[in-house]
Structure formats: structure tokens, C-alpha cells
């Protein structure tokens, strides 16, 4: 699992990433290949904001 590899090198993964990794991966791959894929806009905006916060912490 990728999260185990990331944790092994000392990167802290937010709980929301671990809990939603399947859905995040599904968004990343399905949207490319399935034009009829639909998801909740609010969830995408929320995950984007959380990802930006994680990136800011990671850059410190």
C-alpha cells in the first residue's frame, strides 16, 4: 500500500487521506476515462482545501 511506503520515509498522512484514499484514487483515475463519472462538488472542494493545508504543513 502506498500509505505504508510514505509513512516508512517519515511523512505524516492526514487521517482524512487514509480514510478516503479509495475515493480519492477513484476520482483521480475515473474522471480521465469515464466522462459520465459524477461526484459531489462540495466533497471535491473540501478535499482540495485539506490537500492544500497538508501541502503547506509538508513544506515547513
PDB file of N, CA, C, O and CB in Angstrom:
ATOM      1  N   UNK A   1       0.843  -1.180   0.000  1.00  0.00           N
ATOM      2  CA  UNK A   1       0.000   0.000   0.000  1.00  0.00           C
ATOM      3  C   UNK A   1       0.888   1.243   0.000  1.00  0.00           C
ATOM      4  O   UNK A   1       1.913   1.278   0.681  1.00  0.00           O
ATOM      5  CB  UNK A   1      -0.959  -0.002   1.221  1.00  0.00           C
ATOM      6  N   UNK A   2       0.500   2.242  -0.750  1.00  0.00           N
ATOM      7  CA  UNK A   2       1.296   3.457  -0.882  1.00  0.00           C
ATOM      8  C   UNK A   2       1.430   4.171   0.449  1.00  0.00           C
ATOM      9  O   UNK A   2       2.514   4.659   0.770  1.00  0.00           O
ATOM     10  CB  UNK A   2       0.678   4.388  -1.914  1.00  0.00           C
ATOM     11  N   UNK A   3       0.366   4.250   1.232  1.00  0.00           N
ATOM     12  CA  UNK A   3       0.456   4.974   2.503  1.00  0.00           C
ATOM     13  C   UNK A   3       1.510   4.364   3.420  1.00  0.00           C
ATOM     14  O   UNK A   3       2.177   5.092   4.155  1.00  0.00           O
ATOM     15  CB  UNK A   3      -0.901   4.982   3.205  1.00  0.00           C
ATOM     16  N   UNK A   4       1.671   3.056   3.390  1.00  0.00           N
ATOM     17  CA  UNK A   4       2.709   2.417   4.210  1.00  0.00           C
ATOM     18  C   UNK A   4       4.096   2.837   3.741  1.00  0.00           C
ATOM     19  O   UNK A   4       4.985   3.070   4.561  1.00  0.00           O
ATOM     20  CB  UNK A   4       2.574   0.880   4.159  1.00  0.00           C
ATOM     21  N   UNK A   5       4.286   2.935   2.425  1.00  0.00           N
ATOM     22  CA  UNK A   5       5.575   3.376   1.878  1.00  0.00           C
ATOM     23  C   UNK A   5       5.871   4.813   2.278  1.00  0.00           C
ATOM     24  O   UNK A   5       7.002   5.143   2.636  1.00  0.00           O
ATOM     25  CB  UNK A   5       5.585   3.245   0.349  1.00  0.00           C
ATOM     26  N   UNK A   6       4.859   5.664   2.216  1.00  0.00           N
ATOM     27  CA  UNK A   6       5.028   7.076   2.566  1.00  0.00           C
ATOM     28  C   UNK A   6       5.347   7.216   4.051  1.00  0.00           C
ATOM     29  O   UNK A   6       6.245   7.965   4.434  1.00  0.00           O
ATOM     30  CB  UNK A   6       3.759   7.882   2.211  1.00  0.00           C
ATOM     31  N   UNK A   7       4.613   6.500   4.871  1.00  0.00           N
ATOM     32  CA  UNK A   7       4.860   6.554   6.314  1.00  0.00           C
ATOM     33  C   UNK A   7       6.257   6.037   6.663  1.00  0.00           C
ATOM     34  O   UNK A   7       6.887   6.526   7.601  1.00  0.00           O
ATOM     35  CB  UNK A   7       3.800   5.740   7.064  1.00  0.00           C
ATOM     36  N   UNK A   8       6.735   5.052   5.909  1.00  0.00           N
ATOM     37  CA  UNK A   8       8.041   4.461   6.173  1.00  0.00           C
ATOM     38  C   UNK A   8       9.175   5.465   6.004  1.00  0.00           C
ATOM     39  O   UNK A   8      10.228   5.310   6.622  1.00  0.00           O
ATOM     40  CB  UNK A   8       8.266   3.279   5.260  1.00  0.00           C
ATOM     41  N   UNK A   9       8.980   6.490   5.179  1.00  0.00           N
ATOM     42  CA  UNK A   9      10.022   7.506   4.996  1.00  0.00           C
ATOM     43  C   UNK A   9       9.771   8.731   5.864  1.00  0.00           C
ATOM     44  O   UNK A   9      10.435   9.754   5.701  1.00  0.00           O
ATOM     45  CB  UNK A   9      10.106   7.921   3.530  1.00  0.00           C
ATOM     46  N   UNK A  10       8.812   8.635   6.790  1.00  0.00           N
ATOM     47  CA  UNK A  10       8.604   9.691   7.764  1.00  0.00           C
ATOM     48  C   UNK A  10       7.597  10.758   7.416  1.00  0.00           C
ATOM     49  O   UNK A  10       7.543  11.788   8.087  1.00  0.00           O
ATOM     50  CB  UNK A  10       9.851  10.328   8.015  1.00  0.00           C
ATOM     51  N   UNK A  11       6.795  10.548   6.386  1.00  0.00           N
ATOM     52  CA  UNK A  11       5.772  11.528   6.021  1.00  0.00           C
ATOM     53  C   UNK A  11       4.494  11.195   6.771  1.00  0.00           C
ATOM     54  O   UNK A  11       4.037  10.052   6.759  1.00  0.00           O
ATOM     55  CB  UNK A  11       5.525  11.547   4.479  1.00  0.00           C
ATOM     56  N   UNK A  12       3.922  12.190   7.420  1.00  0.00           N
ATOM     57  CA  UNK A  12       2.668  12.002   8.134  1.00  0.00           C
ATOM     58  C   UNK A  12       1.514  12.178   7.162  1.00  0.00           C
ATOM     59  O   UNK A  12       1.414  13.198   6.480  1.00  0.00           O
ATOM     60  CB  UNK A  12       2.546  12.991   9.320  1.00  0.00           C
ATOM     61  N   UNK A  13       0.652  11.188   7.103  1.00  0.00           N
ATOM     62  CA  UNK A  13      -0.514  11.244   6.228  1.00  0.00           C
ATOM     63  C   UNK A  13      -1.718  11.632   7.074  1.00  0.00           C
ATOM     64  O   UNK A  13      -2.007  10.979   8.077  1.00  0.00           O
ATOM     65  CB  UNK A  13      -0.751   9.877   5.499  1.00  0.00           C
ATOM     66  N   UNK A  14      -2.427  12.693   6.677  1.00  0.00           N
ATOM     67  CA  UNK A  14      -3.614  13.082   7.446  1.00  0.00           C
ATOM     68  C   UNK A  14      -4.636  11.942   7.497  1.00  0.00           C
ATOM     69  O   UNK A  14      -4.743  11.140   6.570  1.00  0.00           O
ATOM     70  CB  UNK A  14      -4.259  14.341   6.835  1.00  0.00           C
ATOM     71  N   UNK A  15      -5.367  11.893   8.582  1.00  0.00           N
ATOM     72  CA  UNK A  15      -6.372  10.846   8.769  1.00  0.00           C
ATOM     73  C   UNK A  15      -7.386  10.841   7.629  1.00  0.00           C
ATOM     74  O   UNK A  15      -7.818   9.775   7.190  1.00  0.00           O
ATOM     75  CB  UNK A  15      -7.090  11.032  10.108  1.00  0.00           C
ATOM     76  N   UNK A  16      -7.773  12.033   7.142  1.00  0.00           N
ATOM     77  CA  UNK A  16      -8.775  12.103   6.072  1.00  0.00           C
ATOM     78  C   UNK A  16      -8.273  11.451   4.796  1.00  0.00           C
ATOM     79  O   UNK A  16      -9.081  10.938   4.021  1.00  0.00           O
ATOM     80  CB  UNK A  16      -9.156  13.553   5.793  1.00  0.00           C
ATOM     81  N   UNK A  17      -6.952  11.454   4.546  1.00  0.00           N
ATOM     82  CA  UNK A  17      -6.409  10.793   3.356  1.00  0.00           C
ATOM     83  C   UNK A  17      -6.523   9.281   3.529  1.00  0.00           C
ATOM     84  O   UNK A  17      -6.990   8.585   2.627  1.00  0.00           O
ATOM     85  CB  UNK A  17      -4.923  11.211   3.110  1.00  0.00           C
ATOM     86  N   UNK A  18      -6.097   8.773   4.685  1.00  0.00           N
ATOM     87  CA  UNK A  18      -6.204   7.333   4.931  1.00  0.00           C
ATOM     88  C   UNK A  18      -7.653   6.863   4.853  1.00  0.00           C
ATOM     89  O   UNK A  18      -7.938   5.812   4.277  1.00  0.00           O
ATOM     90  CB  UNK A  18      -5.614   6.981   6.300  1.00  0.00           C
ATOM     91  N   UNK A  19      -8.559   7.630   5.426  1.00  0.00           N
ATOM     92  CA  UNK A  19      -9.960   7.229   5.458  1.00  0.00           C
ATOM     93  C   UNK A  19     -10.635   7.316   4.091  1.00  0.00           C
ATOM     94  O   UNK A  19     -11.607   6.603   3.840  1.00  0.00           O
ATOM     95  CB  UNK A  19     -10.709   8.083   6.445  1.00  0.00           C
ATOM     96  N   UNK A  20     -10.140   8.173   3.212  1.00  0.00           N
ATOM     97  CA  UNK A  20     -10.795   8.402   1.925  1.00  0.00           C
ATOM     98  C   UNK A  20      -9.910   8.072   0.726  1.00  0.00           C
ATOM     99  O   UNK A  20     -10.177   8.525  -0.387  1.00  0.00           O
ATOM    100  CB  UNK A  20     -11.238   9.833   1.835  1.00  0.00           C
ATOM    101  N   UNK A  21      -8.869   7.292   0.946  1.00  0.00           N
ATOM    102  CA  UNK A  21      -7.920   7.017  -0.134  1.00  0.00           C
ATOM    103  C   UNK A  21      -8.573   6.322  -1.329  1.00  0.00           C
ATOM    104  O   UNK A  21      -8.204   6.589  -2.472  1.00  0.00           O
ATOM    105  CB  UNK A  21      -6.782   6.163   0.387  1.00  0.00           C
ATOM    106  N   UNK A  22      -9.529   5.442  -1.081  1.00  0.00           N
ATOM    107  CA  UNK A  22     -10.201   4.772  -2.195  1.00  0.00           C
ATOM    108  C   UNK A  22     -10.940   5.783  -3.068  1.00  0.00           C
ATOM    109  O   UNK A  22     -10.822   5.756  -4.293  1.00  0.00           O
ATOM    110  CB  UNK A  22     -11.180   3.707  -1.671  1.00  0.00           C
ATOM    111  N   UNK A  23     -11.694   6.665  -2.440  1.00  0.00           N
ATOM    112  CA  UNK A  23     -12.460   7.655  -3.203  1.00  0.00           C
ATOM    113  C   UNK A  23     -11.542   8.645  -3.916  1.00  0.00           C
ATOM    114  O   UNK A  23     -11.809   9.022  -5.057  1.00  0.00           O
ATOM    115  CB  UNK A  23     -13.419   8.407  -2.281  1.00  0.00           C
ATOM    116  N   UNK A  24     -10.481   9.062  -3.265  1.00  0.00           N
ATOM    117  CA  UNK A  24      -9.524   9.980  -3.887  1.00  0.00           C
ATOM    118  C   UNK A  24      -8.902   9.322  -5.116  1.00  0.00           C
ATOM    119  O   UNK A  24      -8.789   9.952  -6.167  1.00  0.00           O
ATOM    120  CB  UNK A  24      -8.421  10.396  -2.876  1.00  0.00           C
ATOM    121  N   UNK A  25      -8.504   8.072  -4.988  1.00  0.00           N
ATOM    122  CA  UNK A  25      -7.928   7.350  -6.124  1.00  0.00           C
ATOM    123  C   UNK A  25      -8.946   7.179  -7.240  1.00  0.00           C
ATOM    124  O   UNK A  25      -8.611   7.293  -8.419  1.00  0.00           O
ATOM    125  CB  UNK A  25      -7.407   5.985  -5.680  1.00  0.00           C
ATOM    126  N   UNK A  26     -10.180   6.906  -6.868  1.00  0.00           N
ATOM    127  CA  UNK A  26     -11.238   6.738  -7.862  1.00  0.00           C
ATOM    128  C   UNK A  26     -11.441   8.029  -8.653  1.00  0.00           C
ATOM    129  O   UNK A  26     -11.590   7.995  -9.874  1.00  0.00           O
ATOM    130  CB  UNK A  26     -12.554   6.314  -7.184  1.00  0.00           C
ATOM    131  N   UNK A  27     -11.445   9.171  -7.952  1.00  0.00           N
ATOM    132  CA  UNK A  27     -11.582  10.455  -8.648  1.00  0.00           C
ATOM    133  C   UNK A  27     -10.426  10.658  -9.621  1.00  0.00           C
ATOM    134  O   UNK A  27     -10.619  11.077 -10.763  1.00  0.00           O
ATOM    135  CB  UNK A  27     -11.639  11.621  -7.636  1.00  0.00           C
ATOM    136  N   UNK A  28      -9.229  10.354  -9.146  1.00  0.00           N
ATOM    137  CA  UNK A  28      -8.033  10.612  -9.956  1.00  0.00           C
ATOM    138  C   UNK A  28      -7.999   9.774 -11.223  1.00  0.00           C
ATOM    139  O   UNK A  28      -7.471  10.222 -12.241  1.00  0.00           O
ATOM    140  CB  UNK A  28      -6.786  10.344  -9.143  1.00  0.00           C
ATOM    141  N   UNK A  29      -8.547   8.577 -11.182  1.00  0.00           N
ATOM    142  CA  UNK A  29      -8.479   7.712 -12.370  1.00  0.00           C
ATOM    143  C   UNK A  29      -9.769   7.701 -13.176  1.00  0.00           C
ATOM    144  O   UNK A  29      -9.722   7.733 -14.406  1.00  0.00           O
ATOM    145  CB  UNK A  29      -8.142   6.300 -11.957  1.00  0.00           C
ATOM    146  N   UNK A  30     -10.903   7.658 -12.524  1.00  0.00           N
ATOM    147  CA  UNK A  30     -12.168   7.511 -13.235  1.00  0.00           C
ATOM    148  C   UNK A  30     -12.493   8.717 -14.097  1.00  0.00           C
ATOM    149  O   UNK A  30     -13.002   8.565 -15.208  1.00  0.00           O
ATOM    150  CB  UNK A  30     -13.285   7.277 -12.255  1.00  0.00           C
ATOM    151  N   UNK A  31     -12.208   9.899 -13.607  1.00  0.00           N
ATOM    152  CA  UNK A  31     -12.543  11.113 -14.357  1.00  0.00           C
ATOM    153  C   UNK A  31     -11.838  11.110 -15.709  1.00  0.00           C
ATOM    154  O   UNK A  31     -12.397  11.599 -16.690  1.00  0.00           O
ATOM    155  CB  UNK A  31     -12.157  12.377 -13.554  1.00  0.00           C
ATOM    156  N   UNK A  32     -10.631  10.573 -15.782  1.00  0.00           N
ATOM    157  CA  UNK A  32      -9.897  10.528 -17.041  1.00  0.00           C
ATOM    158  C   UNK A  32     -10.539   9.632 -18.081  1.00  0.00           C
ATOM    159  O   UNK A  32     -10.526   9.939 -19.273  1.00  0.00           O
ATOM    160  CB  UNK A  32      -8.502  10.072 -16.793  1.00  0.00           C
ATOM    161  N   UNK A  33     -11.094   8.535 -17.630  1.00  0.00           N
ATOM    162  CA  UNK A  33     -11.546   7.503 -18.560  1.00  0.00           C
ATOM    163  C   UNK A  33     -13.065   7.349 -18.652  1.00  0.00           C
ATOM    164  O   UNK A  33     -13.554   6.610 -19.507  1.00  0.00           O
ATOM    165  CB  UNK A  33     -10.953   6.201 -18.166  1.00  0.00           C
ATOM    166  N   UNK A  34     -13.803   8.019 -17.805  1.00  0.00           N
ATOM    167  CA  UNK A  34     -15.254   7.860 -17.777  1.00  0.00           C
ATOM    168  C   UNK A  34     -15.902   9.238 -17.749  1.00  0.00           C
ATOM    169  O   UNK A  34     -16.010   9.849 -16.686  1.00  0.00           O
ATOM    170  CB  UNK A  34     -15.702   7.012 -16.549  1.00  0.00           C
ATOM    171  N   UNK A  35     -16.325   9.724 -18.884  1.00  0.00           N
ATOM    172  CA  UNK A  35     -16.887  11.076 -18.963  1.00  0.00           C
ATOM    173  C   UNK A  35     -18.231  11.196 -18.261  1.00  0.00           C
ATOM    174  O   UNK A  35     -18.694  12.312 -18.022  1.00  0.00           O
ATOM    175  CB  UNK A  35     -17.037  11.487 -20.408  1.00  0.00           C
ATOM    176  N   UNK A  36     -18.864  10.093 -17.927  1.00  0.00           N
ATOM    177  CA  UNK A  36     -20.147  10.155 -17.232  1.00  0.00           C
ATOM    178  C   UNK A  36     -19.991  10.072 -15.710  1.00  0.00           C
ATOM    179  O   UNK A  36     -20.985  10.035 -14.985  1.00  0.00           O
ATOM    180  CB  UNK A  36     -21.048   9.034 -17.717  1.00  0.00           C
ATOM    181  N   UNK A  37     -18.747  10.044 -15.229  1.00  0.00           N
ATOM    182  CA  UNK A  37     -18.484   9.982 -13.787  1.00  0.00           C
ATOM    183  C   UNK A  37     -19.019  11.235 -13.108  1.00  0.00           C
ATOM    184  O   UNK A  37     -18.776  12.346 -13.577  1.00  0.00           O
ATOM    185  CB  UNK A  37     -16.968   9.822 -13.508  1.00  0.00           C
ATOM    186  N   UNK A  38     -19.734  11.067 -12.024  1.00  0.00           N
ATOM    187  CA  UNK A  38     -20.284  12.193 -11.258  1.00  0.00           C
ATOM    188  C   UNK A  38     -19.887  12.038  -9.796  1.00  0.00           C
ATOM    189  O   UNK A  38     -19.799  10.928  -9.272  1.00  0.00           O
ATOM    190  CB  UNK A  38     -21.841  12.270 -11.403  1.00  0.00           C
ATOM    191  N   UNK A  39     -19.652  13.162  -9.158  1.00  0.00           N
ATOM    192  CA  UNK A  39     -19.356  13.144  -7.731  1.00  0.00           C
ATOM    193  C   UNK A  39     -19.888  14.421  -7.107  1.00  0.00           C
ATOM    194  O   UNK A  39     -20.397  15.295  -7.809  1.00  0.00           O
ATOM    195  CB  UNK A  39     -17.831  12.995  -7.472  1.00  0.00           C
ATOM    196  N   UNK A  40     -19.774  14.527  -5.827  1.00  0.00           N
ATOM    197  CA  UNK A  40     -20.283  15.658  -5.076  1.00  0.00           C
ATOM    198  C   UNK A  40     -19.283  16.809  -5.123  1.00  0.00           C
ATOM    199  O   UNK A  40     -18.146  16.653  -4.676  1.00  0.00           O
ATOM    200  CB  UNK A  40     -20.580  15.255  -3.624  1.00  0.00           C
ATOM    201  N   UNK A  41     -19.685  17.953  -5.654  1.00  0.00           N
ATOM    202  CA  UNK A  41     -18.803  19.112  -5.778  1.00  0.00           C
ATOM    203  C   UNK A  41     -18.270  19.557  -4.421  1.00  0.00           C
ATOM    204  O   UNK A  41     -17.087  19.870  -4.290  1.00  0.00           O
ATOM    205  CB  UNK A  41     -19.539  20.266  -6.450  1.00  0.00           C
ATOM    206  N   UNK A  42     -19.126  19.587  -3.424  1.00  0.00           N
ATOM    207  CA  UNK A  42     -18.704  20.029  -2.092  1.00  0.00           C
ATOM    208  C   UNK A  42     -17.597  19.143  -1.527  1.00  0.00           C
ATOM    209  O   UNK A  42     -16.680  19.639  -0.873  1.00  0.00           O
ATOM    210  CB  UNK A  42     -19.897  20.039  -1.138  1.00  0.00           C
ATOM    211  N   UNK A  43     -17.677  17.839  -1.773  1.00  0.00           N
ATOM    212  CA  UNK A  43     -16.638  16.928  -1.292  1.00  0.00           C
ATOM    213  C   UNK A  43     -15.312  17.220  -1.983  1.00  0.00           C
ATOM    214  O   UNK A  43     -14.261  17.213  -1.342  1.00  0.00           O
ATOM    215  CB  UNK A  43     -17.048  15.463  -1.526  1.00  0.00           C
ATOM    216  N   UNK A  44     -15.358  17.475  -3.274  1.00  0.00           N
ATOM    217  CA  UNK A  44     -14.125  17.775  -4.008  1.00  0.00           C
ATOM    218  C   UNK A  44     -13.498  19.063  -3.493  1.00  0.00           C
ATOM    219  O   UNK A  44     -12.285  19.116  -3.289  1.00  0.00           O
ATOM    220  CB  UNK A  44     -14.405  17.886  -5.518  1.00  0.00           C
ATOM    221  N   UNK A  45     -14.290  20.085  -3.284  1.00  0.00           N
ATOM    222  CA  UNK A  45     -13.776  21.363  -2.773  1.00  0.00           C
ATOM    223  C   UNK A  45     -13.178  21.167  -1.382  1.00  0.00           C
ATOM    224  O   UNK A  45     -12.124  21.724  -1.076  1.00  0.00           O
ATOM    225  CB  UNK A  45     -14.901  22.434  -2.732  1.00  0.00           C
ATOM    226  N   UNK A  46     -13.843  20.384  -0.545  1.00  0.00           N
ATOM    227  CA  UNK A  46     -13.345  20.137   0.820  1.00  0.00           C
ATOM    228  C   UNK A  46     -12.012  19.393   0.775  1.00  0.00           C
ATOM    229  O   UNK A  46     -11.079  19.758   1.492  1.00  0.00           O
ATOM    230  CB  UNK A  46     -14.380  19.326   1.644  1.00  0.00           C
ATOM    231  N   UNK A  47     -11.911  18.364  -0.051  1.00  0.00           N
ATOM    232  CA  UNK A  47     -10.663  17.612  -0.145  1.00  0.00           C
ATOM    233  C   UNK A  47      -9.544  18.454  -0.745  1.00  0.00           C
ATOM    234  O   UNK A  47      -8.380  18.316  -0.370  1.00  0.00           O
ATOM    235  CB  UNK A  47     -10.868  16.356  -0.977  1.00  0.00           C
ATOM    236  N   UNK A  48      -9.905  19.316  -1.669  1.00  0.00           N
ATOM    237  CA  UNK A  48      -8.877  20.203  -2.240  1.00  0.00           C
ATOM    238  C   UNK A  48      -8.321  21.126  -1.162  1.00  0.00           C
ATOM    239  O   UNK A  48      -7.108  21.318  -1.079  1.00  0.00           O
ATOM    240  CB  UNK A  48      -9.457  21.039  -3.413  1.00  0.00           C
ATOM    241  N   UNK A  49      -9.185  21.694  -0.346  1.00  0.00           N
ATOM    242  CA  UNK A  49      -8.745  22.580   0.736  1.00  0.00           C
ATOM    243  C   UNK A  49      -7.868  21.822   1.728  1.00  0.00           C
ATOM    244  O   UNK A  49      -6.827  22.325   2.152  1.00  0.00           O
ATOM    245  CB  UNK A  49      -9.959  23.194   1.461  1.00  0.00           C
ATOM    246  N   UNK A  50      -8.286  20.623   2.095  1.00  0.00           N
ATOM    247  CA  UNK A  50      -7.493  19.809   3.024  1.00  0.00           C
ATOM    248  C   UNK A  50      -6.141  19.436   2.425  1.00  0.00           C
ATOM    249  O   UNK A  50      -5.132  19.409   3.130  1.00  0.00           O
ATOM    250  CB  UNK A  50      -8.260  18.539   3.406  1.00  0.00           C
ATOM    251  N   UNK A  51      -6.122  19.151   1.129  1.00  0.00           N
ATOM    252  CA  UNK A  51      -4.854  18.819   0.467  1.00  0.00           C
ATOM    253  C   UNK A  51      -3.911  20.018   0.466  1.00  0.00           C
ATOM    254  O   UNK A  51      -2.706  19.859   0.664  1.00  0.00           O
ATOM    255  CB  UNK A  51      -5.107  18.344  -0.977  1.00  0.00           C
ATOM    256  N   UNK A  52      -4.444  21.198   0.248  1.00  0.00           N
ATOM    257  CA  UNK A  52      -3.616  22.409   0.284  1.00  0.00           C
ATOM    258  C   UNK A  52      -3.046  22.637   1.673  1.00  0.00           C
ATOM    259  O   UNK A  52      -1.883  23.015   1.811  1.00  0.00           O
ATOM    260  CB  UNK A  52      -4.430  23.632  -0.153  1.00  0.00           C
ATOM    261  N   UNK A  53      -3.854  22.410   2.707  1.00  0.00           N
ATOM    262  CA  UNK A  53      -3.366  22.551   4.083  1.00  0.00           C
ATOM    263  C   UNK A  53      -2.263  21.531   4.367  1.00  0.00           C
ATOM    264  O   UNK A  53      -1.267  21.852   5.014  1.00  0.00           O
ATOM    265  CB  UNK A  53      -4.527  22.379   5.090  1.00  0.00           C
ATOM    266  N   UNK A  54      -2.446  20.304   3.882  1.00  0.00           N
ATOM    267  CA  UNK A  54      -1.436  19.259   4.064  1.00  0.00           C
ATOM    268  C   UNK A  54      -0.144  19.650   3.366  1.00  0.00           C
ATOM    269  O   UNK A  54       0.940  19.470   3.921  1.00  0.00           O
ATOM    270  CB  UNK A  54      -1.944  17.907   3.528  1.00  0.00           C
ATOM    271  N   UNK A  55      -0.245  20.175   2.175  1.00  0.00           N
ATOM    272  CA  UNK A  55       0.942  20.607   1.423  1.00  0.00           C
ATOM    273  C   UNK A  55       1.687  21.716   2.156  1.00  0.00           C
ATOM    274  O   UNK A  55       2.917  21.721   2.203  1.00  0.00           O
ATOM    275  CB  UNK A  55       0.541  21.087   0.019  1.00  0.00           C
ATOM    276  N   UNK A  56       0.932  22.660   2.730  1.00  0.00           N
ATOM    277  CA  UNK A  56       1.571  23.735   3.490  1.00  0.00           C
ATOM    278  C   UNK A  56       2.335  23.182   4.673  1.00  0.00           C
ATOM    279  O   UNK A  56       3.445  23.636   4.956  1.00  0.00           O
ATOM    280  CB  UNK A  56       0.535  24.747   3.967  1.00  0.00           C
ATOM    281  N   UNK A  57       1.768  22.214   5.371  1.00  0.00           N
ATOM    282  CA  UNK A  57       2.451  21.577   6.505  1.00  0.00           C
ATOM    283  C   UNK A  57       3.687  20.809   6.017  1.00  0.00           C
ATOM    284  O   UNK A  57       4.736  20.834   6.660  1.00  0.00           O
ATOM    285  CB  UNK A  57       1.483  20.619   7.260  1.00  0.00           C
ATOM    286  N   UNK A  58       3.550  20.138   4.892  1.00  0.00           N
ATOM    287  CA  UNK A  58       4.632  19.327   4.339  1.00  0.00           C
ATOM    288  C   UNK A  58       5.816  20.205   3.928  1.00  0.00           C
ATOM    289  O   UNK A  58       6.969  19.786   4.028  1.00  0.00           O
ATOM    290  CB  UNK A  58       4.129  18.516   3.134  1.00  0.00           C
ATOM    291  N   UNK A  59       5.529  21.413   3.471  1.00  0.00           N
ATOM    292  CA  UNK A  59       6.592  22.319   3.005  1.00  0.00           C
ATOM    293  C   UNK A  59       7.357  22.960   4.148  1.00  0.00           C
ATOM    294  O   UNK A  59       8.441  23.501   3.925  1.00  0.00           O
ATOM    295  CB  UNK A  59       6.005  23.402   2.130  1.00  0.00           C
ATOM    296  N   UNK A  60       6.825  22.917   5.376  1.00  0.00           N
ATOM    297  CA  UNK A  60       7.508  23.546   6.524  1.00  0.00           C
ATOM    298  C   UNK A  60       8.781  22.837   6.891  1.00  0.00           C
ATOM    299  O   UNK A  60       9.466  23.243   7.830  1.00  0.00           O
ATOM    300  CB  UNK A  60       6.597  23.581   7.726  1.00  0.00           C
TER     301      UNK A  60
END
